[in-house]
Amino acid sequence: MKVLIDTNIIIDGLQSRKGFLEDSGLVMLRSYEYNGFITASSMTDIFYLMNRFYHNKKKARDGLAELTKIFAIIDTTASDCLAALRSDISDYEDAVMYETVRREKIDVIVTRNKKDFKNTTIKVYTPVEFLREL
């Protein structure tokens, strides 16, 4: 099963966010049970957020390096960005992610933000729902 892990799940795990760490962390820890992916644009967002959190670029880069051992990175293309402009998904970042996932034939998106993916053709789970599916 090909699974895209949204940025918010990664950040929950890396920053040990209270109330989200247990489920998001388990999604990351159980990555051996599925083929996990993150988008290239998520990499830049994760670096920015981790650098802001730690105030340490080396620690943020090291965190990204560890992520690449767990998850494959998929590219976002110009066609994904253009298709997202025509999307019914109101959040542009989510629309770009959805178009990338659709093009890459990803089976599932794991996110805490399901509401933006209501009328999509790809299964979208919260971490709790995804862990139940595993």
Secondary structure, DSSP 8 states (H G I E B T S, - for coil): -EEEE-HHHHHHHHTT-TTTHHHHHHHHHTGGGSEEEEEHHHHHHHHHHHHHHHS-HHHHHHHHHHHHHHSEEE---HHHHHHHHT-S-SSHHHHHHHHHHHHTT--EEE-S-GGGGTT-SSEEE-HHHHHHH-
